[in-house]
Amino acid sequence: MKQDAALAERGISHHESIEQDGPWWAVAPSLLWWSGAGVVAFLPFAFDTSAWDAVRLQVPGNQGNWWHLLAGAPFFLAYPILWIRLRALFGRSTLSVVARRALLSVAGLSMAGTLLVESPFMLHLAGTSAWQRFAVLSLGLGVMLFSMVILLRRRRYISRPRACIAALETGYVANAVLCLVVYSEATGALSSRSGWLVTMILIWPISLELAWILFGSITASQAVQARKV
């Protein structure tokens, strides 16, 4: 109630703010795993190749192509998410219209890229096993479709900045689970696929955070305010 009143005094609706998820010690874990996700972008994910290498097409055997670029880029979504979380932690709980549109555009481009990454699996051109093809298509497409449906259905109860976070996290999770499945059988020393191992650990709290954003409870005052927007 106090937060809603403070926002109202500044002419900002609940739908324009990032709700704090509690005191700083409750928000800190989110910063921890998103910081880890930011590091993962530079760790070797498979065959001693990182997402940073992939976006630069620096793939072993000079095999880098558009697929590696589109598969590697979404790992860098960790940085805008971390930026939003840090802003909220230090009391900057609003995002400008330009910032929201830019973030949603980035999320949309990431998900479009993930769809293209999945196209070889749809066309049976990836050379993977049947279970990998099923897992890639069901998890990658499933995460995106499910999140978008929930965001549309609950759009009046999720603030716009949190919707941006949900869209960014959806793009990250959809691509991450795809890469986890595709490279699950990659060979080599653990050091050559440390990014895969760290992502396997981080994907669980990140997925739970996404679920909380999509389904988290809201107060009665927030619901009333959301309906007025």
N, C-alpha and C positions, 0 to 999 in steps of 0.2 A: 504493500500500500504506500509506504513512504517513497519507494522508488518511482511508482507511478505518479505520485504527486510532484516529485522533483522533476520528472520528465515533462509533466504537464506545464509546470511553471516555465520551462524552457521552450515550450511549444513543440515538444517532441512526443509523438505517440509511442505506445508500446511497440507497435509494428516497425518503428524506425530504430529501435534499440536492440542491443545484444544483451539478453538477460544474463546476469551473472549466475553461475551454477553453484554458488556458495562462496565461502571465504577463500582467501588465496590458497590455503592448504588443500582445498577441495579442487581448485582449478589447476594446481601445480602438476598433478599426474598427467593431465592432457598436454601440458607444455612439455613434459618429459617424453612422452611417446611421439609427439610430433617433432620434437628436436631429434629424436632417434630416426624418425622417418626422413628428416632432412639429411642426416648423415648417410643413410642408406643409398641415397642417390649417387653417392661417390664411392660406395663399396662395391667390390666385384660381386655381381649377382649370379653369374654362371660363366664358366669357361674363362674366368679371370677378366670378365668384362662388366663394367658398371653401366648404370643408366646414363651417366655423363659421357662415357665412351660411346654408347649407342646413339645419343643425339648428335654426336660429332662423327658418326659413322666409322668410328675406330673399332671395328669388329675383327677378331682374329681371322686370318685367311683373306683379308680384304673383301669380306662378304657383307659389309654394311649396306643397307638399303632402306627404303621408306618404311618397311615393317619395323626395323629396329628403332628408327627415329620415333615412330608413333608409339611404340611400346615403351620407350625410355622416357619420353617427355612427361607423362602424367606423374612420375615419381617426384617431379619438382612442384607439384601442387601442394606438397607439404609446407612450402615457404609462405604462400599467401594465407594458408590456414593458420600457421604459426603467428603470422603478423596480426591477424584478426584476434587471436586468442591473447596475444600480448597487449593489444589495445584495450581489450575488455578488462584484463587484469589490472591495468593502470588507470582505469576509470574512463577511458575514451570509448564510450559504449554506443557510438553511432557511426554509420558509414554514409558517405555522400551518395547521391544518386549515380554520379559518374563512377564511383568506386564499385557500387553494387553491380552496375551494368557491365563494367569491365570484368569483374570476378565471375559473373554469370556467363559472360561470353567465353572466358577462359575455360570454365567448367564444361560448357557446351561443346567447345572445340575438342577438349580432351575426350569426352564421351563419343563424339563423332569419330575421332581417331581410333578409339578402342573398337568401335564397330568395324572400321576398316581393318584393324589388326585381326579381328575374328573372321573376316571374309575368307581367308584360305581354309579355315576349318569348316565354314559353311559349304564351301565348294569342294571339300575333300582333297585339298591340294597341299595340306600341311605335312603329310607323311606321319601323322601321329596315330596312336592306337585309338580304338573305339572309345575307351573310357576317358581318355584325355580329351578327345573331341567333344564328348558329351559334357564333361566337367567344364571345359572352357566355355562352351555355348550356354550352358545352364547357369553357371555362376556369373560370368561376365554380363551377359544380356539380362539375366535374372536380377542382379543387383541394380542395374540401371532402370529397368522397367518398374521394379517394385518401388524403388525410391521415388521415381517421378510420379507414380500413381498416388503414393501416400502424400507427397508434397502438394499435389493438386487437390486431393480430397481434404487436407488439413491446412490449406493455405491461409484460412482466416484465423488460425490459431498458432501459427508459427511466424515470428517476426521476420521481416525481410532480411536483416543481416544473418539470422540463423538459417534462413532458407539458402542464403549464399554459401554458408558453411556446409550445409547438407549437400548442396549440389557439388561443391568442391570435393567433399569427402566421398561422395558417390563415385565421382570420376576417378579418385585415387583408389578406392577399394575395388572397383570393377576391374581396373587394369592390374592391380596388384595380385588379385586372386588368379587372374588369367596367367600372369607371368609365373606365379607359384606353381600352377599346374603344368604349364608348358616346360618349365625347367626343373621339374621335380626329379627327373631321372638324369640330370646333368652329372657328368663324371668329373673327377678332379679332386684335389685336396680341399679341405674345409676352408682354407684361406682363399681359395679361388672362387668360392660361392658363399662368402660370409654375409653378403647382402641378402641372399635368399633365406638364410637361417634367421637373421635379425627380423626380416619382414614376416616370416612365419610366426614369430613371437608377437610382433607389434600389430598384426592384422586383427587379433582378437580384441584388444581394448579399443582399437580404432572402430571396429565394426559395432561394438557395444555403444560407443559414443554416438555413432551415426544413428543407431536405433533409438537412443535416448532423445536425440534432437527430433526425430520423426514422431516418436510416440510419448515423449516426456509430458508429464502432467503440467497444467497451467493453472494459475489461481483464478478464482471467479472474477476478480477485478480485471485481470488480463483478458479473459474471455470476452467480457463486456466491452472493453476498450477495442479489442480486435474486431469485433462486429461493427464498430462505428467507423472503421477505416475503410 
